[in-house]
Amino acid sequence: MRALLLTLATLVSVAHADPATDSVREGLKVLDQRVGIASIKPIGEGLFEVRLANGDQIYSVTGGKFLLTGDLYQVDGEALVNLTEQDRNNERLAALQALDPADVVSFAPPAGKTQKVVYVFTDIDCGYCRKLHAEIDQYTALGIEIRYLAFPRAGIGSDSYNKYVSAYCGSDQQAALTAAKAGAPVAEATCENPIAAQYQLGQMMGVSGTPSMILDNGQMVPGYVPAPDLAAQLGL
């Protein structure tokens, strides 16, 4: 888990050191020693984003004497822009782009027909995950490719986890995953697999339930979304 978090931290841009940034790091010396600071970057007058080694994001003022937690908003005319969520979106995209395509079980439209790609953290036994998969042809018919990532909600080593391993390690991943989501038994199989790593990735991204969708802009959409509504949200 820690290795995944540190990997994601390396995907975050790190500002060049400057006296103000150095003052924040010096002021947060105790925090750095206890948790570890991955990066510090200025984001406004006297305000800095501090990324911790565990993936958490906090904010500090010059000198590191005060800390803020929570989402940071920027007032842009009449709009409020969630800068923290924008960062999360960018980080999710970077993490997904770093995945090995062979580790993902995909259900895609016919060749040349894919217009959007959506990653879905899914659980074999989750009711709404099963509902989504029962309608997989509706998503692909609208030009949406669904790329599944494992998120067995009961945790690593659970029955749902083992079912996902068997489906992933089967000779026909799509058929095995479809059968498992329909409640049919799947032949037990084992192999080197990414199931635990994907579960940890989901935790790191803030997934708390399934299904959880990551859109092509990095936005996380929790829960089941019918194919026509998802297509509209994607601008299709």
C-alpha positions as CSV (number, residue, x, y, z in Angstrom):
1,M,0.0,0.0,0.0
2,R,2.8,2.4,1.0
3,A,4.6,1.7,-2.3
4,L,1.5,2.6,-4.3
5,L,1.1,5.8,-2.4
6,L,4.7,6.8,-2.9
7,T,4.3,5.9,-6.6
8,L,1.4,8.3,-6.9
9,A,3.3,10.9,-5.1
10,T,5.9,10.9,-7.7
11,L,3.2,11.7,-10.3
12,V,2.5,15.0,-8.6
13,S,4.5,18.0,-9.9
14,V,7.0,19.2,-7.4
15,A,7.9,22.9,-7.4
16,H,11.5,24.0,-7.4
17,A,12.8,24.8,-4.0
18,D,12.7,28.5,-3.0
19,P,13.1,30.3,0.3
20,A,9.3,30.4,1.0
21,T,8.9,26.7,0.3
22,D,12.0,25.9,2.4
23,S,10.4,27.9,5.3
24,V,7.3,25.7,5.1
25,R,9.3,22.5,5.1
26,E,11.4,23.8,8.1
27,G,8.2,24.8,10.0
28,L,6.8,21.3,9.3
29,K,9.9,19.5,10.3
30,V,8.1,17.4,12.9
31,L,5.4,16.4,10.5
32,D,8.0,15.5,7.9
33,Q,9.8,13.3,10.4
34,R,6.6,11.6,11.6
35,V,4.7,11.2,8.3
36,G,6.9,12.3,5.5
37,I,6.4,15.2,3.1
38,A,6.4,14.2,-0.6
39,S,6.1,17.8,-2.0
40,I,5.4,21.4,-1.3
41,K,4.3,23.9,-3.9
42,P,3.0,27.5,-3.7
43,I,-0.6,27.9,-4.9
44,G,-1.3,31.4,-3.9
45,E,0.0,34.4,-2.0
46,G,1.4,32.9,1.3
47,L,-0.4,29.6,0.7
48,F,1.2,26.2,-0.1
49,E,-0.1,22.8,-0.9
50,V,1.7,20.1,1.1
51,R,1.5,16.5,-0.2
52,L,2.3,13.9,2.5
53,A,4.0,10.6,1.8
54,N,0.7,8.7,2.6
55,G,-1.1,10.6,-0.2
56,D,-3.0,13.1,2.0
57,Q,-3.1,16.7,0.9
58,I,-3.1,19.6,3.3
59,Y,-2.3,23.3,3.1
60,S,0.0,25.6,5.0
61,V,0.9,29.2,5.2
62,T,4.5,30.6,4.9
63,G,6.6,29.4,7.7
64,G,4.5,26.3,8.3
65,K,3.0,27.6,11.5
66,F,-0.6,26.9,10.5
67,L,-2.2,24.0,8.7
68,L,-5.5,23.6,6.9
69,T,-7.3,20.4,5.9
70,G,-10.2,19.9,3.6
71,D,-11.0,21.1,0.0
72,L,-9.6,24.4,-1.1
73,Y,-11.9,26.5,-3.3
74,Q,-10.9,29.4,-5.6
75,V,-13.4,32.2,-6.2
76,D,-13.5,32.8,-10.0
77,G,-16.0,35.5,-10.7
78,E,-19.3,34.1,-9.7
79,A,-18.0,30.5,-9.7
80,L,-16.3,28.5,-7.0
81,V,-13.6,26.2,-8.3
82,N,-12.6,23.2,-6.2
83,L,-8.9,23.2,-6.6
84,T,-8.4,20.1,-4.4
85,E,-10.8,18.1,-6.5
86,Q,-9.0,19.2,-9.7
87,D,-5.8,17.9,-8.3
88,R,-7.5,14.6,-7.4
89,N,-8.8,14.3,-10.9
90,N,-5.4,14.8,-12.4
91,E,-3.8,12.3,-10.0
92,R,-6.5,9.7,-10.8
93,L,-5.8,10.1,-14.5
94,A,-2.1,9.8,-14.0
95,A,-2.5,6.6,-11.9
96,L,-4.8,5.1,-14.5
97,Q,-2.6,5.9,-17.4
98,A,0.3,4.1,-15.5
99,L,-1.7,0.9,-15.4
100,D,-0.7,-2.1,-17.5
101,P,-3.5,-2.6,-20.0
102,A,-3.2,-6.4,-19.5
103,D,-4.2,-5.9,-15.9
104,V,-7.7,-4.6,-16.8
105,V,-10.7,-6.6,-18.0
106,S,-12.3,-4.5,-20.7
107,F,-15.7,-4.5,-22.4
108,A,-15.4,-2.4,-25.5
109,P,-17.5,-1.3,-28.5
110,P,-16.6,-2.8,-31.9
111,A,-13.2,-1.8,-33.2
112,G,-13.2,1.9,-34.1
113,K,-16.4,2.6,-32.3
114,T,-15.0,3.6,-28.9
115,Q,-15.7,7.2,-28.1
116,K,-15.1,7.3,-24.3
117,V,-13.3,5.1,-21.8
118,V,-14.6,4.8,-18.3
119,Y,-12.8,2.9,-15.5
120,V,-15.1,1.1,-13.0
121,F,-14.0,-0.2,-9.6
122,T,-16.2,-3.2,-9.2
123,D,-17.1,-6.0,-6.8
124,I,-18.2,-9.4,-7.9
125,D,-21.1,-9.7,-5.4
126,C,-22.3,-6.0,-5.3
127,G,-25.9,-5.7,-6.5
128,Y,-25.5,-2.5,-8.5
129,C,-22.2,-3.8,-10.0
130,R,-24.2,-6.8,-11.3
131,K,-26.9,-4.5,-12.6
132,L,-24.4,-2.4,-14.4
133,H,-22.7,-5.4,-16.0
134,A,-26.1,-6.9,-17.0
135,E,-26.5,-3.8,-19.1
136,I,-22.9,-3.8,-20.4
137,D,-24.1,-4.0,-24.0
138,Q,-26.0,-0.7,-23.5
139,Y,-22.8,1.1,-22.6
140,T,-20.8,-0.3,-25.5
141,A,-23.6,0.4,-27.9
142,L,-23.3,4.1,-27.0
143,G,-19.5,4.1,-27.6
144,I,-18.4,3.7,-24.0
145,E,-15.7,1.2,-23.2
146,I,-15.9,-0.1,-19.6
147,R,-12.6,-1.1,-18.0
148,Y,-13.0,-3.0,-14.8
149,L,-10.7,-2.6,-11.8
150,A,-11.1,-4.9,-8.8
151,F,-12.5,-3.6,-5.5
152,P,-13.6,-6.5,-3.4
153,R,-15.4,-4.6,-0.6
154,A,-14.9,-7.3,2.0
155,G,-11.1,-7.0,1.5
156,I,-8.2,-9.0,0.3
157,G,-8.6,-12.7,0.9
158,S,-12.4,-12.5,1.1
159,D,-14.8,-14.7,-0.9
160,S,-15.4,-11.9,-3.4
161,Y,-11.7,-11.3,-3.7
162,N,-11.1,-15.0,-4.5
163,K,-13.9,-15.0,-7.1
164,Y,-12.3,-12.0,-8.8
165,V,-9.0,-13.8,-8.9
166,S,-10.6,-16.9,-10.4
167,A,-12.3,-14.8,-13.1
168,Y,-9.2,-12.8,-13.9
169,C,-7.0,-16.0,-14.1
170,G,-9.5,-17.9,-16.2
171,S,-8.9,-18.7,-19.9
172,D,-11.7,-16.3,-20.9
173,Q,-11.7,-13.3,-18.5
174,Q,-14.8,-11.6,-20.0
175,A,-16.9,-14.8,-19.9
176,A,-15.7,-15.7,-16.4
177,L,-16.4,-12.2,-15.0
178,T,-19.8,-12.2,-16.7
179,A,-20.7,-15.6,-15.2
180,A,-19.4,-14.5,-11.7
181,K,-21.5,-11.3,-11.8
182,A,-24.6,-13.4,-12.8
183,G,-24.1,-15.5,-9.7
184,A,-22.8,-18.6,-11.6
185,P,-19.9,-20.6,-10.2
186,V,-16.6,-19.9,-11.8
187,A,-13.8,-22.6,-11.9
188,E,-11.2,-21.8,-9.3
189,A,-8.0,-20.5,-10.8
190,T,-4.9,-18.8,-9.6
191,C,-2.1,-16.8,-11.3
192,E,0.0,-13.8,-10.8
193,N,-2.7,-11.1,-10.6
194,P,-3.3,-7.3,-9.9
195,I,-6.4,-7.8,-7.7
196,A,-4.9,-6.7,-4.4
197,A,-3.0,-3.8,-6.1
198,Q,-6.2,-2.6,-7.7
199,Y,-8.1,-2.8,-4.4
200,Q,-5.3,-0.7,-2.8
201,L,-5.4,1.7,-5.7
202,G,-9.1,2.2,-5.1
203,Q,-8.6,2.9,-1.5
204,M,-5.9,5.4,-2.3
205,M,-8.3,7.2,-4.7
206,G,-11.0,7.4,-2.1
207,V,-13.3,4.6,-3.4
208,S,-15.7,3.8,-0.5
209,G,-18.3,1.8,-2.4
210,T,-19.0,0.0,-5.7
211,P,-19.4,0.6,-8.5
212,S,-17.3,3.7,-8.6
213,M,-16.6,5.2,-12.0
214,I,-13.6,7.3,-13.1
215,L,-14.5,9.4,-16.1
216,D,-12.1,10.5,-18.9
217,N,-11.4,13.8,-17.0
218,G,-10.5,12.0,-13.8
219,Q,-13.8,12.8,-12.1
220,M,-15.0,10.1,-9.7
221,V,-18.7,9.2,-10.0
222,P,-19.9,6.9,-7.1
223,G,-22.7,4.4,-7.7
224,Y,-24.5,3.0,-10.7
225,V,-25.3,5.3,-13.6
226,P,-27.6,4.1,-16.4
227,A,-25.9,4.0,-19.8
228,P,-27.9,6.9,-21.3
229,D,-27.2,9.1,-18.3
230,L,-23.5,8.3,-18.4
231,A,-23.4,9.0,-22.1
232,A,-25.0,12.4,-21.5
233,Q,-22.5,13.1,-18.7
234,L,-19.7,12.3,-21.1
235,G,-21.0,14.5,-23.8
236,L,-22.0,11.7,-26.2
